[in-house]
């Protein structure tokens, strides 16, 4: 049974490189969860302190406007996780997560993560690193999309500059890279160009959250 649970856990990239001892340490603090179709995993506004690692199945993410209207803003499949910020900094859930199919996963609480740091630092580091990498990727994606809408020409120029090994100053003057790393232009840099955008009041929040979830 333990071997089966290890194999199941290792389907998730976060844990793929863990040895048996560290894998067992993770299983010891995580709670197996199973959800049927349309079961609610997290409810928007509820204070949470857990994240869910999906092993099998699919979840959908919905955002409510507080007036009974909901918008689908993304989905979570196997080898992905959701609610990860709550496992590091408990706070009200920003969206509702519902099972879009029969789903199997493992739940990790903030308290379990603290225990894991004590019993298996390697496993705790793997989880933390994976979460940070995922969040960084999402932020880069949404940052690029926002910049393209704020100033399409500047975004195109920066993309071409990155490809050619130079980066653009705020004033538009090229400068040869000194660090060799990709420059993150950011929303602030885009705003400095004087470009502005207006987001429709009814759909704006769902629109930007959708981008955060990759939808």
C-alpha angles and dihedrals in degrees: 000000000000090000090052092051091049090052090049093050092047090060083080115079092223090069103027095104098045122115121232095266094052091041090054090049089056093047090050093061101033123085117225111231133191125189131191124217111298094007112147113242099177129006121217111251096019114123108245137185101180140081126206124223110204116220099169134006134023138275130202125215120220132188122206124208092208092250099084096273120120133190128200106235104172149327137244121213137183116306089030134098138212136198090031096147091062090060088060102030115015112222141139113299113257094211143011118258119204132181109254090187139000101307134193123192149142123251121216120192129202089250092051090051090053090051090048091054087060100042101033116014091174093058092043090051091050091053094046093047092048093050092048092049092050094048091047091052092050092049092050090050095049091042091056092046093050091049092050090056096043094049117357094182094052091047091051092048092050091048091052091045092053091051092051095046100253133101130216125241118225090261092055098256115137120236128189113247115257099182101039090227126120113262116232107219095193133192092282092058090050091050090054089065089069094245117143136189134191122217119209108251095229100046104023099092093046090047096055094039088052089058092049089055091045094248 
